[in-house]
């Protein structure tokens, strides 16, 4: 059992359209380049591969990719883009599912580690990454920095997008380290909005470093974005790379 919420067919079918701004070749070029450089001549394993937003172009770049995905519906959308022989996907959760092979890169992007709603499961996710890595291999996580500094006393919500067709804000429970992302999305032109919400467990970079240490991994690099820009106190997210000792 996993605490991750299971994405249904309807959500999977509209996922790529709603994430169009993050799926263009121009936007993904830095991501794919960063990951391909770490994979080198080895193979890559993507936890929570989803519809293949990153995994498919990384495979097209020449890196052999295998995926683990909890939602069969998300995997079905990916399968329309590429066949099983080209990019195999195993249905299961990213904290415990084991696939054959040894990888030079395991990666987890787009805040997805926060879908695991307990610290124990997040620790197991790191252990699972280490389990699949060959000596010298890397585990990469892309994750937002918790937005607590934007919360004045008594306020529990932080907006992250206010646009013509979408309003999004997060509500935060700092005691349980839980964050709920609320989305109001206008699908048509009749003025109606579709409401959605997803739960996440946020974690600070230092907490992830401790999880990595428990799994036998060492922090190698932390940057603010896929372009390698420096991570600072004002960075809204980080890309962290941990290495399995040779």
C-alpha positions in Angstrom: 0.0 0.0 0.0 1.1 3.5 -0.7 -0.1 6.9 0.5 0.2 8.4 -3.0 -3.1 9.3 -4.5 -4.0 7.3 -7.6 -4.5 9.4 -10.8 -7.7 8.3 -12.6 -8.4 8.0 -16.3 -10.0 11.4 -16.6 -7.0 13.1 -15.0 -4.5 11.1 -17.1 -6.3 12.0 -20.4 -6.1 15.7 -19.8 -2.7 15.8 -18.1 -0.5 16.5 -21.2 -2.8 19.3 -22.3 -2.8 21.0 -18.9 1.0 20.7 -18.7 1.6 21.9 -22.2 3.9 24.7 -21.0 6.2 22.2 -19.4 6.3 19.7 -22.2 7.7 21.7 -25.1 11.1 20.8 -26.6 12.5 24.2 -25.6 11.4 23.9 -22.0 12.6 20.3 -21.7 15.9 20.8 -23.4 17.7 21.8 -20.2 16.1 18.9 -18.2 16.9 16.3 -20.7 20.4 17.6 -21.2 21.1 17.6 -17.4 19.8 14.1 -17.0 21.5 12.7 -20.1 24.8 14.1 -18.9 24.4 12.2 -15.6 23.3 9.0 -17.2 26.4 8.9 -19.5 26.5 5.6 -21.3 24.3 3.9 -18.7 20.6 3.3 -18.3 18.1 5.5 -16.5 15.1 4.7 -14.2 12.4 7.2 -13.8 10.2 7.0 -10.6 6.6 8.0 -11.3 7.2 8.3 -15.0 3.6 9.4 -15.7 2.8 10.1 -19.3 6.4 10.2 -20.3 6.8 14.0 -20.2 10.5 13.6 -19.5 11.2 9.9 -20.1 10.2 9.9 -23.7 12.4 12.7 -24.9 15.3 11.4 -22.7 14.9 8.0 -24.5 14.9 9.9 -27.9 18.1 11.5 -26.7 19.6 8.0 -26.7 19.4 7.1 -23.0 17.8 3.8 -22.3 14.9 4.5 -19.9 12.7 2.3 -17.7 9.8 3.7 -15.8 7.8 2.9 -12.6 4.3 4.3 -12.5 1.5 3.8 -10.0 -1.4 4.8 -12.3 -2.2 2.4 -15.1 -4.1 5.3 -16.7 -1.1 7.5 -16.9 1.0 4.6 -18.2 -1.6 4.0 -20.9 -1.2 7.5 -22.2 2.6 7.0 -22.3 2.1 3.8 -24.2 0.5 5.7 -27.1 3.8 7.6 -27.5 6.3 4.7 -27.3 6.1 0.9 -27.2 7.1 -1.4 -24.3 10.3 -2.6 -26.0 11.5 0.9 -26.4 10.5 2.2 -23.0 9.4 -0.5 -20.5 7.1 0.6 -17.6 6.4 -1.4 -14.5 3.1 -0.6 -12.6 3.9 -0.1 -9.0 4.8 2.5 -6.3 8.1 4.2 -6.4 9.0 3.4 -2.8 9.0 -0.4 -3.0 8.7 -1.6 -6.6 11.9 -3.2 -7.9 12.7 -3.6 -11.6 15.4 -5.7 -13.2 18.8 -4.1 -14.0 21.3 -1.7 -12.6 21.1 2.0 -13.5 23.6 4.8 -13.6 20.7 7.3 -13.0 17.5 7.2 -11.1 15.4 10.4 -11.2 12.2 11.8 -9.8 11.0 15.1 -11.2 8.2 17.7 -10.9 7.7 17.6 -7.1 6.6 13.9 -7.3 8.4 12.7 -4.2 5.9 14.9 -2.3 3.1 12.6 -3.5 4.4 10.2 -0.8 2.6 11.6 2.3 4.7 10.1 5.1 8.3 10.6 6.0 8.8 6.8 6.2 7.7 6.3 2.6 9.9 9.1 1.4 12.9 7.4 3.2 11.9 4.2 1.5 11.9 6.0 -1.9 15.5 7.0 -1.3 16.4 3.4 -0.3 14.7 2.1 -3.4 16.7 4.5 -5.6 19.9 3.3 -4.0 18.8 -0.3 -4.5 18.7 0.3 -8.2 21.9 2.3 -8.6 25.2 0.9 -9.7 28.2 2.1 -7.7 28.9 5.7 -8.7 25.3 6.2 -9.9 23.2 9.2 -9.1 19.7 9.9 -7.8 18.1 13.2 -8.9 15.1 14.9 -7.3 13.3 18.0 -8.5 11.3 19.6 -5.6 9.9 22.9 -4.6 11.1 24.7 -1.5 8.2 24.9 1.1 6.6 28.3 0.7 6.4 28.9 4.5 8.3 32.2 4.3 5.3 33.7 2.4 2.9 32.9 5.2 2.3 35.8 7.7 0.9 34.8 11.1 -2.6 33.5 10.8 -2.5 32.9 7.1 -2.7 29.3 5.8 -2.9 29.8 2.0 -0.3 30.9 -0.6 -1.3 31.6 -4.3 1.0 30.2 -6.9 -0.9 31.0 -10.1 -3.5 33.5 -11.0 -4.1 33.5 -14.7 -7.0 33.8 -17.2 -7.8 30.1 -17.1 -6.4 28.9 -13.8 -6.3 29.9 -10.2 -4.1 27.9 -7.9 -3.1 28.2 -4.3 -1.6 26.0 -1.6 -2.9 25.5 2.0 -0.3 24.4 4.5 -0.3 22.4 7.7 3.2 23.1 9.2 2.7 20.6 12.0 2.2 17.6 9.7 4.3 19.0 6.9 1.3 18.6 4.5 0.4 20.9 1.7 -2.8 20.8 -0.4 -2.7 22.3 -3.9 -6.0 23.7 -4.9 -6.8 24.3 -8.6 -9.7 26.1 -10.3 -9.4 25.5 -14.0 -11.6 26.9 -16.7 -12.0 24.3 -19.4 -14.4 26.1 -21.8 -15.7 29.6 -22.5 -18.9 29.4 -20.5 -17.2 30.8 -17.3 -17.4 27.6 -15.4 -14.4 26.4 -13.4 -13.4 22.8 -12.6 -12.1 22.3 -9.1 -9.3 19.9 -8.2 -7.0 19.3 -5.3 -3.9 17.2 -4.5 -2.1 16.4 -1.2 1.6 16.6 -0.8 4.2 16.1 2.0 6.8 18.8 1.7 10.3 18.4 2.9 13.3 20.8 3.2 16.5 20.1 1.3 18.3 19.3 4.6 15.7 16.6 5.4 16.2 15.0 2.0 19.9 15.0 2.6 19.4 13.0 5.7 17.1 10.6 3.9 19.9 10.2 1.3 22.4 9.5 4.1 20.1 6.8 5.5 20.0 5.2 2.1 23.8 5.3 1.7 23.9 8.2 -0.7 26.0 11.4 -0.6 25.0 14.9 -1.8 27.0 15.8 -4.9 25.3 18.9 -6.2 22.3 21.1 -5.6 21.2 23.8 -8.1 18.1 26.0 -8.5 17.1 24.8 -11.9 18.0 22.5 -14.8 20.2 25.2 -16.3 22.6 24.8 -13.3 21.9 28.2 -11.8 23.0 28.5 -8.2 20.7 27.5 -5.4 20.1 30.4 -3.0 17.8 31.4 -0.1 15.4 32.9 -2.7 15.2 29.8 -4.9 11.6 28.5 -5.2 12.8 24.9 -6.1 16.0 22.8 -6.2 17.5 20.1 -8.3 19.5 17.8 -6.0 21.9 15.1 -7.0 23.1 12.4 -4.6 25.7 9.8 -5.6 26.1 6.2 -4.6 29.7 5.7 -3.5 31.8 3.6 -5.9 
